[in-house]
Amino acid sequence: MLDSGSNSKLEIVGGYTLVRASPLSDYPAAQPKLWENWDAKYKKNDKGSGHWDFKKKIPEKFTIEFSELQFVCKLTPFGHIGLFPEQYKNWDRIRKLSEQKDVRDWEVLNLFAYSGGSTLACLQAGMKVCHLDSSKGMVDWARENAKLNDLHEMPVRWIVEDVMKFIQREIRRGKSYQGFILDPPTFGRGNKGEVWKIEEHLGPLLDSLMELCNHKPNFVVLTCHSQGYSSLSLEKMLSTRIKCKGNFDSGELFLPEKTGGKYPGGSCSFFLADE
């Protein structure tokens, strides 16, 4: 991360300098001159998507190494690149769980799982994972990342489904999980047009997850990029539902910038149960 400001961020990804939209960066850039030399710039339109302008030819996909993982990156029509790097501290926390506890029998449910960074971290720690996203394309992308990291033969289920429908079915089956990871969007649609609105569905979703662990999860990672959901509010949403003793580590997600500042990347609450 080089700099941010004017609702944009300036970053180097795989050797390419990119300018992407960043609604949380409503402030002046620290070093405007840095922004003159870019290779690709994403421009949003009023329909929720956008396009890339290029000064330099960039491959359709390329790989990078970041936070002890390798990722396939692509410049998507929605301005994404294939990972949310501000999650790197959570990936570190997940991996370190294996140093504190025997996690080999833990099964983790990773929801809205995107390209699988958290799934890969869990597999590195020796956990079992159910990776769920409503987009088949994203699940395929995550599987590609797992193979790239030689983790594709680890115990992982790849599920393309609407989150709420899948969880209700798991409850009926009497399934149980020991860990949960979720990074819910503000708004989304399932693979059959199901609508997700965070203000309506996050609370009921957490209630359902608690049914899958008898209100006693070993750990939960809840992150959010939606306005109005601070780290304190996320912690409160978890602490009022979890019925076992443990510790919360809640705060802001951020990336250090080369300018010396911190790029704001959302809110996080990480719960870890006591022995």
ZILINUR-V392210 format. One record per residue. N is the residue number from 1. SS is DSSP state (h for helix, s for strand, l for the rest). PHI is phi in whole degrees, -180 to 180 (NA if undefined). OMEGA is omega in whole degrees, 0 to 359 (999 if undefined). Layout:
<<N	SS	PHI	OMEGA> <N	SS	PHI	OMEGA>>
This chain:
<<1	l	NA	181> <2	l	-90	185> <3	s	-163	175> <4	s	-148	180> <5	s	151	180> <6	l	54	178> <7	l	61	178> <8	s	-141	174> <9	s	-133	182> <10	s	-116	186> <11	s	-144	173> <12	s	-109	181> <13	s	-126	180> <14	l	62	180> <15	l	89	180> <16	s	-105	180> <17	s	-91	187> <18	s	-118	170> <19	s	-116	181> <20	s	-130	180> <21	s	-67	179> <22	l	-152	183> <23	l	-60	181> <24	l	-80	185> <25	l	-100	181> <26	l	-90	181> <27	l	-161	181> <28	l	-69	175> <29	l	-66	182> <30	l	-74	182> <31	l	-134	184> <32	h	-56	183> <33	h	-66	178> <34	h	-61	188> <35	h	-81	183> <36	h	-76	185> <37	l	-110	178> <38	l	-123	179> <39	l	-99	178> <40	s	-148	181> <41	s	-130	179> <42	s	-94	179> <43	s	-121	180> <44	s	-79	172> <45	l	-115	183> <46	l	-86	180> <47	l	-108	178> <48	l	93	177> <49	l	-123	181> <50	s	172	180> <51	s	-151	179> <52	s	-103	167> <53	s	-101	185> <54	s	-120	167> <55	l	-101	184> <56	l	-137	179> <57	l	-70	180> <58	l	-122	181> <59	l	-59	178> <60	l	-60	172> <61	l	-149	180> <62	s	-151	182> <63	s	-113	175> <64	s	-134	173> <65	s	-111	184> <66	s	-153	176> <67	l	52	178> <68	l	63	179> <69	s	-138	172> <70	s	-110	182> <71	s	-129	167> <72	s	-82	180> <73	s	-113	175> <74	l	-143	175> <75	l	-90	188> <76	l	-85	178> <77	l	-64	179> <78	l	-102	176> <79	l	85	177> <80	l	-87	178> <81	l	-121	178> <82	l	113	172> <83	l	-161	173> <84	l	-111	188> <85	h	-64	178> <86	h	-66	178> <87	h	-83	189> <88	h	-60	179> <89	h	-67	177> <90	h	-67	177> <91	h	-62	177> <92	h	-63	180> <93	h	-60	181> <94	h	-63	180> <95	h	-62	183> <96	h	-73	178> <97	h	-60	181> <98	h	-70	176> <99	h	-82	183> <100	h	-101	188> <101	l	-142	172> <102	l	-85	188> <103	l	-103	187> <104	l	-64	179> <105	l	-99	179> <106	l	-78	171> <107	s	-110	187> <108	s	-112	175> <109	s	-103	180> <110	s	-105	185> <111	s	-101	185> <112	l	51	200> <113	l	-79	172> <114	l	54	186> <115	l	-92	164> <116	l	95	179> <117	h	-56	180> <118	h	-70	175> <119	h	-60	180> <120	h	-64	179> <121	h	-64	178> <122	h	-63	179> <123	h	-65	176> <124	h	-61	180> <125	h	-78	179> <126	l	98	179> <127	l	-86	171> <128	s	-96	187> <129	s	-135	165> <130	s	-110	184> <131	s	-99	186> <132	s	-128	173> <133	s	-148	182> <134	l	-79	182> <135	l	-102	177> <136	h	-62	180> <137	h	-61	179> <138	h	-72	178> <139	h	-65	176> <140	h	-62	178> <141	h	-63	179> <142	h	-63	178> <143	h	-63	177> <144	h	-64	177> <145	h	-65	178> <146	h	-62	179> <147	h	-66	179> <148	h	-60	181> <149	l	-97	181> <150	l	57	179> <151	l	-116	187> <152	l	-71	178> <153	l	-98	175> <154	l	-75	183> <155	l	-73	181> <156	s	-140	173> <157	s	-105	179> <158	s	-106	186> <159	s	-122	172> <160	s	-108	186> <161	l	-167	170> <162	l	-68	187> <163	h	-58	186> <164	h	-65	180> <165	h	-64	181> <166	h	-64	183> <167	h	-66	179> <168	h	-63	177> <169	h	-69	178> <170	h	-65	177> <171	h	-64	180> <172	h	-62	180> <173	h	-78	183> <174	l	77	181> <175	l	-72	176> <176	l	-131	177> <177	l	-131	181> <178	l	-105	180> <179	s	-145	180> <180	s	-137	175> <181	s	-130	178> <182	s	-149	179> <183	s	-130	190> <184	s	-70	175> <185	l	-78	175> <186	l	-68	180> <187	s	-146	177> <188	s	-163	178> <189	s	-131	177> <190	l	-75	183> <191	l	-70	176> <192	l	-120	175> <193	l	88	179> <194	l	-63	184> <195	s	-97	174> <196	s	-114	173> <197	s	-128	189> <198	h	-60	183> <199	h	-70	179> <200	h	-98	194> <201	h	-112	184> <202	h	-66	179> <203	h	-59	177> <204	h	-60	177> <205	h	-63	179> <206	h	-64	176> <207	h	-59	180> <208	h	-68	178> <209	h	-62	179> <210	h	-66	176> <211	h	-67	181> <212	l	-82	179> <213	l	-138	181> <214	l	56	179> <215	l	64	183> <216	l	-134	179> <217	l	-75	174> <218	l	-74	174> <219	s	-160	176> <220	s	-140	172> <221	s	-118	180> <222	s	-119	178> <223	s	-124	186> <224	s	-154	178> <225	l	-118	183> <226	l	-92	178> <227	l	-63	179> <228	l	95	179> <229	l	-111	179> <230	l	-78	177> <231	h	-62	178> <232	h	-66	180> <233	h	-68	177> <234	h	-64	178> <235	h	-62	179> <236	h	-64	180> <237	h	-64	178> <238	h	-81	187> <239	h	-64	179> <240	l	-79	181> <241	l	-111	182> <242	l	-82	186> <243	l	-109	175> <244	l	-121	182> <245	l	-78	179> <246	s	178	183> <247	s	-125	176> <248	s	-106	171> <249	s	-124	186> <250	s	-119	180> <251	s	177	182> <252	s	-89	169> <253	s	-80	178> <254	s	-156	173> <255	s	-123	175> <256	s	-70	178> <257	l	-99	178> <258	l	-63	179> <259	l	-77	182> <260	l	102	180> <261	l	-88	178> <262	s	-125	178> <263	s	-88	181> <264	s	-73	185> <265	s	-124	179> <266	s	121	184> <267	s	-118	183> <268	s	-148	168> <269	s	-134	183> <270	s	-115	179> <271	s	-108	175> <272	s	-132	182> <273	s	-73	173> <274	l	-70	177> <275	l	-59	999>>
